[in-house]
Structure formats: structure tokens, C-alpha cells
Amino acid sequence: MDPAISDRVVIFDTTLRDGEQAPGFSLRHEQKLRFARTLDELGVDVIEAGFPIASTDDFEAVRTVAREIRRPAIAALARSTPKDIDRAGEALSGAARPRMHVFLATSDLHLSRKLGMTREQGLEAAVAGVERARNFTDDIEFSAEDATRSDPDYLAKIIAAVVGAGATTVNLPDTVGYSVPEEIRAMFRSVRERLPAGRRVVLSAHCHNDLGLAVANSLAAIEGGARQIECTINGIGERAGNASLEELVMALRVRPDHLPYTTGVKTPVLYAASQLLTELTGEPVQANKAIVGRNAFAHEAGIHQDGLLKDRRTYEIMLAEDVGRPGATLVLGKHSGRHALKARCEALKIILSRLELDELYRGMIRRAETTKVVEDRDLIELVDEMRRAQTRPAPAPSPGRRARWEGPAGIEEPGYGFGV
């Protein structure tokens, strides 16, 4: 790592802007304020509160958040046009730390097919936008939309121009989630080497998840010299979403040996932020979502459960409590073993003999074949059935028939889950 570059990574949360643009995730401005308060508690450095020119409600959301949330910088998005920039500046007028986020496409595809611009026209518009944004604040971020598909020489030229015009942060988005980590890392290293001498500029990454690489690409960008990452809670956003804030932050926390970078995020608030976003949008998180999904700290396989009961480190690389969740969950199902069943019964204050545990285990497996997951109420019901059966007189054995031997009591069936 270049010793001249800080190891502190700025977390730019765009849940309320890019995240909210995803179909079905729209929020009213009072909901945005409620979520912004949680982001403030979480410790993010920048909250992108919206795109003021998009609608009256978006304008009001940015203005409300800017006035109410004082610690983090509050950013407003604007195209590199006077109308957009002036509207964003008005929305940010009450902010303690306003940031203008101006963007313009830099790939030939976007310039020609979407904007109808030449490269020279794009350069002029980018510079003019940054210069106009400086009328409202000195904290100016410029985003080169579709940077990862832009010509490297033209990208370097436009970056030098906007930095010269006053941009203090330059964002290089993988707008359509097209890149792979090696490309992202190389792009950021190249751009950093070509930055104007003597200028203090933060490079930022904004990665989309179309190929499922948003977090990996964001981490690669950090290795390449990016010191701001734009991300969202639960990874929501356009199409397949953005880099997931919780995954990114926990990767840095769990693997400092390979990723020696820090953030200001208070990780015990992560789960609460995820749950609040689900409540506000009505959109659930997938069960196997890393960090915040229902199954992220759940274990059903007997081998895993046995190891976890002996030492949590056997199958968990982080503690559920570190992200604000209840402790690990031992799910009882057809793959579970007796050790997990015994632990669950003890938690429910159910005392069993070894023979009773064996009988209950067999009943649990039969129940799991139809219910998939055996809940606490199912266990209590199974125990009641077992004990009622114990009080009934045993039927007399049939003449001439020997009792079937089922093997020694207490032998642990390992379950069918494996550790690979």
C-alpha cells in the first residue's frame, strides 16, 4: 500500500438515492428522514439523500435530511446542467456539510448514443458543471458515468479538467456492473498515477452488481487507490443492485490481514439498518444474504451444529452480535443431530434422560420430513406426546415373536450435513 494514501475508507451511502431508484423501493420524504437518522447512527460518512430535480418529493427529502442530519456530509445528485445543479444547491442550502454530486457520462457509447455529444462537448459540460456547483459548496464530487467502459486517455483528460475546476472527489463508476476485479484495480491505479500533481483528490468507486461482483470490485478499487466506496444497505439499487454496505464493511473488518483498511461504521447497527429498510420498503432480504439474511448465522447440519456448540469459530468467521443480531441459530431439521436437539431442549428447560433424547430425536426427524423446520412449539408437542405414551401400559408381546433390537441407545447420528 502506498504510504502516502490513508488506510481510512470513506463510506458513501446511496441507499436513499440509487437504492431508492430500484423498482418497488420508493420512499416518501418522511421515511427517508427516518432512515437517514439510522445511517447517521451507523456512522456512514456521506449520505446521498436524493436527486432533487427528479421530483418535488425528492427535493423535499434532500432538503429535510440536509436540515435535520448534521454530522455526515449530505449529498445531492445533479446532472452536469445548470438547472439540475441549481435545484440541488437549493435543496442543500440548510446542510451543515453539503456535497454537490455532479455527473456526466464519459464512455463513447453514452456520449454519442445517449447524450448526442462529442468528447469535446462532454469535457466542456463536465467542467462547466463543476464550476457552477462551486457556487454552492467547496465539497464537489464528479462522477464519470460508465467510467469502466470509457477510453482511458479520455477519462484521464476529463478527470484532470474537473479536478482543475475544483472537484475534490472523483467517482469512477462501474455503471452497468461489467468489470472484473483485475480491471477495476488496474483502472484506479492508472488514474491515481495520472492525477494532477499537488491536488488532494479522493477517488471513489461505485460498483453495480449485474455479474454479482460489486463487493469484489469495490474491494479491488480500494487496493487500486480508491478511498471512498459508494454502497447501499442490503445491496439495493438499479437492476441487480449496488455493492452491499454490510458485506463490504464486514469484509474489511474480518480480513484486516489481507485488507488493511478501516471505516467509521458502527457494525452493531448494521442489522437494525437492514431491518428498518425492509420495514420501510416492504421488500424482504433474501434468506441467504450475507451478514443480514435470515440464514446468515443459522445452522442445520448436524456436523456444523456439533462443532459450533464446541467452539463457535469452527463454522463462524464473525459473531452475530458484531452486526447487531441475536446469537447463532441452531435450526432443527432433518439434517440436525442430537447435540443440537439437546441444546435446544435445555434452552427450553426440558430435562430428558438419554433414552428420552433418543426417542425425541427420532420423532423430530419424522416431523422434519414434513415441516422442514422443527420449531420450539413442535418440540414441546413431541415431548408431550412421548411422555403421554410412556404412561400408557405397554402392549403384551405377540406369542413366538422376538423384540427387534435397535442398537445401543445414545449412538449419535451425525446428520447429513457436511462441512464443504
C-alpha angles and dihedrals in degrees: 000000000000105000089214090065119077118239090221113107118206112224111217108190115206098172090117093050116025092019093051091051090070113104111267096016101092117140132197116238094255089054090050090054091051091051092044089058089056091048088052090052089047089059102238114165100220130025115199098207100186151292104287097196091056097076144335090257091053090050091051091047093054092045093049095047091045091055098042105038111064111166105061125052112263114219130198123196122230136170113237093267130109094240094052094044095048092049091050091047091053091050091051096046094108097045122121090211110019121188124192112211109198121182139188131168117253104182117100089234093058096038095052105030101033105027103024090226135137120228091257092052090049091052092050093048093049093052093045090051094052092046092051092047089058088069087074106035144349091232101089125167120191120197121201098209113220090012094158091062095043126108105264095224094049090045090053090048095051092045091053090049097051092044088052089051092054110275110151097184125040118197121202105194128198085214098181100031092247103134133086124220096260091056094046093049092049093046094053093046091051094047093047091052090052099047115123111272117254095019120121104218130164115217115215134197126211110182128184123211104227091127095031091254103109097111093040090049091048091053090048089051090055089052088051093054106276112142099181125059123194111211145145139230110262088007092270121164146102115345107332092003139241135291107299111245094209094050093047095048094046092047088057091046098046097042107040087141089069100021107040097185133115138209134194094237117130098221097199087070094056098090093046090052091050093049093048091052090051090050094049097045100033088226114127125220115245111260096241096044110138117254099355106036120111092250098040091105099019123113128192105158111100094225091052093046093050092050092046093052089053097044125351090214091070092078106006125072093187136022120256087224090060090069096038098262130130113262125284116302122228103209115206112221141128091294095053127108136218095264092064091044091051091049092050092049091050089051088053091049091245110148114203135180117231091257091049091050090053092050093045090049091056090048091049092053091050090049092048091057089068105027099036091212124047109215128201091262089054091053092050090050092049092050091050091050091048094050094045088054090051091059094053117090113258115248116252113259116255114257113265094008120118121217113254114247111225098189130261115328117248100031106148117234105213097215124230100275117111131198098240 
